[in-house]
Amino acid sequence: MVCIMLLETLISICCVAFSRDTLDVATVSASRHAAVASVAPVTSISRAKIERMGATDLHEILKQAPGVSVRDYGGIGGLKTVSVRNMGAAHTAVNYDGIPVSDAQNGQVDISRFDLEDVAVAEVTIGMTDDIFRSARQMTVAGILRMENYHPSVDSSMTVLKARMTAGSFNTYSPYLSVFRQFGKKYALKASAKATFSDGDYPFLLHNGLISTTEKRQNSDVRSGGSEIDFHSDWGRRGRLKAKVNWHETERGLPGSVVLYTSAGTERLHERNVLSSVMYDNEIGCRWLIHADAGFCHAFTHHLDTAPVYTEPQHSRYRQNEYSAAARAQFSPSSEWRFVLAEDFFINALDSDIPECPFPTRLTSMSALSGEYAGDKLRVNASVVGTAVVERVRTGDSPDNLFRLTPMAGLSWNPHPDLYLRASIKEGFRVPTFNDLYYARVGNTGLKPETAHMSNLGAAWAENHSKYSFNATLDTYCNLVRNKIVATPTMFIWKMRNVGEALMYGLDLTASGFWQVAEWLRIHADGSYSLQYALDVTDPGAKNFRHQLPYTPRHAGSAHLALETKWFTISYNMTSVGKRYSKGQNIKSYLMEGFFDHGVSLNRTFIFGKNDCCRLHVSLEARNLGGVNYEIINYYPMPGRYYRITIRHDINL
């Protein structure tokens, strides 16, 4: 039924008489992309590439980034987290349009809550950050996922309306509506609202010994909605002010693991998240740049479990609040030198209705001093971050106060006009989460922070010409995580301990190109490959010593090819993951086979109306063309082949 609707819609739109068959002239800049000249690996995915791929979900585009792992617990309603180079999701910072997104309770951010419609660029930085003018709290992590929102560029007193509707398999619908209004030359306001509805009851093939049956995924439905308001003001020499409030709420089933013929999920999750921030920027003369912001973030979680092992439904409610303030100043004594001093202060508090909750409150202060030299051929930057953490609880024991200094440095050298060499070293850490410290009787207030020692050595080649460009990068790395927090058995119960040690090393290879074949045809192509060794080196006498960490493939890769014509754009996307093991011991019974995920999309933009005031964009997608119910997490099968259609209408009034 969905396929017929997609076909009918495409035919009707192709009959629009006033559509314009033009392909804008491509301009290839001779300047080097910032990611090529960076001191550490950076993957930047632009709005243009997002639309060529036909992607609607953030996790779809992140799978194309080298060194990035997306954990997906199956289906539309499954949680999705991201980590870099197998360091764990708790070592990845998420920044949404300038607002740090954190979760002090479990340390992992569910990225499925972010809609790609608002995103202008998604960027992943691994290891040492190239931009020293950023918050101190983002400098001690292994990786940063940064999303920058899209704001229309309009003339004064113009209004931009945008409406989108996405429909797909498994009764999935996702409407979106936004309005952007500029008031004179100083003020602008944008408001948007979105929703997602899906049954998520996709079929999958269940193998049970020699018998294979077709089953349907259960408890994978999702109902979510959200809204966002942005206010911008530009006062010229007096600076710029931006205020944002983002609200998102979802009610969904948590699909259970499929073991034998048992696949019914008994857990449901209701979440509400609020992000808010006020940010101020100003340039004072030609030497000083300042930034200040204040924010409030709230997260509410209601977990319901109706498993038959309980005599009555189990309800658990958690509330998190974060209050933050940050400031940073940059001084540039010359065009080659700059220095940055940054200070972040934030308070995290958790309360719950479970009897064991100690109601913790954590105060964190982070100060960073950074410097950079950027000459014609050489760029060098270095930073040192001081972190102080004080934690108090209403009941029980609280952990000791913490103070930690973390240094980092990186350089990029341009010995040839098209060649860049880079190297970086970094020391980072993550503070134990509230769950690590206090959860039921498993928590341990004596935990130390996980520490990470990271190093990267790489090269980048970039050629830019009038009708084609080519970029390639090769990075080798070695990371060592000490004091890894894991649950270990004691005399009577399991307990969180600092007993883990992991060694990660490997390489990431990328290549991308653009070719203006003819006036009516452009070709975009890129690909990546990762070789990953992530080994448990905790105990030389253990059976899993130097075995690959769970769910870590030795080989992974991706490819993207787009043919852009004046009539339409067709795109092919592929991700490949090699075999992995679901447990720490690499034996046959824990082996998970590798998989390929293919997808194609066809899209076109129609421009019409007075002064080209209307744009109608149509995208048709087919995902997982192989129809394989592969598993990213063991016993959580992914959807087979599915389809989507997206129609977006932009109007300038």
C-alpha positions, 0 to 999 in steps of 0.5 A: 500500500505504501509503495502504491502511494509513493508511486502515485505521489511521484507521478502527480508531482512530476506533472507539475507544469511550472517546475524548473529543470535547472542545475545550479552552476557548481563552484569548487572553492580553492580553500581547504576544508577545515576538516582536512587541515585540522589537528585531529580527525573531523567528519562534517556532514553538510545539509546538502549531503543529508538531502542527497542521502535522503536521510531523515534520522541522525543515526543514519548519517552517523553510520557513514562517519569513520570510527563512529559506532551507533548502538541500536536496540532495534526498530523505531522505538529502540534506543540509539547511542553513539561512541567513537573508536569503541570508547563507549557512549559515556565518553562522547559529548553531544552538543545541540546548537551550542547547548551541551546535552548530558545525562548524569544518571547513565552517561548516555544520550539517546540521539533518536530524539533529534530531528534532522530537519533542523540540522544544517551540519552534523560534525564528529570530532575524535580526540583533540579538538581543533577549535580551542574556542569552545566550552571546557566541558567538551575538552576532556571527552574522547569525541564530540557530536556537534549539531548546528541548526539551520536558520534561513538567510532572508531579507529583512521583514521576510517570513519563511514557512516550512512544512514536511511530511514523512510517511513510511513502512510500519505505519510510520508518519512524521509531520514537521512545521516551522516558521521563521520571521525576521524583524528588521535587521536586528531580530529574528524568531523561529518556531517549529513543531514535530511529531512521530507516530509508528507502530513499529511492528515490522516482520522478521525471520526467526531462526530456531535450530533447523526451523525458521518462522516469520514473526512480528516485532512487538512493543516497538511502537513510538509516539513522540512530539516536540517543539523549539523556539529560537530567538536571535538578535544582532546589535552590531558592535554590542554583540549578538544574543541567541536564546533557545528552548527545546522540548521533546516528549516520547512514549514508547515501548522498549522491544524485548530481546528475541530468544527462541519464541519469546519476543514480547516486550514488557517494558515501556518508557515515557521521557520528557526532555527540556533544553534551554539556553541563552548565549551572548557573543561579542567581538571587542576590537580585533583582538578580543572575542568573548562568549557567555551562556547560561542554561537549564536542562530537565529530563524526566523518565518513567519506566514501567515493567509489567513482566510476569515475574512481578506481582504488580507493575513496577514503576520507576520515575527519575528526574534530572535537572542541570543548571549551567553557566559558562564563559570564555574569552579569546585574545589574539595578539597577532594574526598567528597567535590566539589564547583562550580561557574558558570556565564552565560551572554546572550543577546536576541533581537527581531525584527518584521515587525508588526507595534506594535513591540518595538524591545526589547533587553534583557541583562541577567546575571546569577551567581550560587554558588553551593556546594556538599558533597558526602559521602558513604551513604549521598549526599547533595548539595545546590545552590544559583543563582543570576539573573539580567535582564536589558531590553530596547526598541526602542519605548514605555515603558520598564519593570523595571530592575530585580534582583532575588536570588533563593536558592535550596537544595537537599539530597540523603541518602543510609540507605540500600544497595538497598534503597535510600531516597531523598528530595529537595526544590527549588525556581524558576521563569520565566521572562515574555516573549516578547509576555507577555510584548509587544504583540499588545495591550495585553502586559503589561510591568508592569508584574512580573516574575512567581515564583515557589516553589517546593518540592519533597520527594521520595525513590528509590529501586535498585537491580542489579544481574548477570541475572536480575535487578529491580528499583523502585521509588516513589516521592511525590511533592508539587509545588506552582506557584505565580504571574501566567501570564494570560490574563484577560479582562479590560474595553475595551481589554484583558491584561496580568496580574499577577493574577494567582496562582496554586497549584500542588501536587501528586505522581510519581511511576516508576518500571523497570526491566531486566531479562536474561531468557535464552542465547537467550532471555532477557526481558525488562519491565518498567512502570510509574504512575502519580497522579496529582492535579493541582488546580487553587487557585487564587480567593476563590470566583471564580467558578473555585476555586480549579478546575483542570487546563485545560488539566491536567489529574488526572491519567496518566501512561505508560508501555513498554515491550520488548522481545529481542531474538537473531533473533529479538526484539519485543516491546509493548508501551502504554500510558494512560491519564485520563479524563481532562477538556479543560477549567478552570471550571470543568463542563460536557460541557468541559469534555474530555474523557481519552484514551489509545495509544498502539503501537508495533514494531518489529526490527532486526539488521543484522551484516555482512561484513569483521570484522563486518563492516556493520550493517543493522537495520530494524524496523517495527512499528504499532502505535495507534493500537486502531485506536482512534482519541483521542484529546490531545488539544480539537478539534485537533484530533490525527491520528488513526492507522498508520504504519512505516518502518525504515531501517538504514545502518551503514558502518565502512570504 
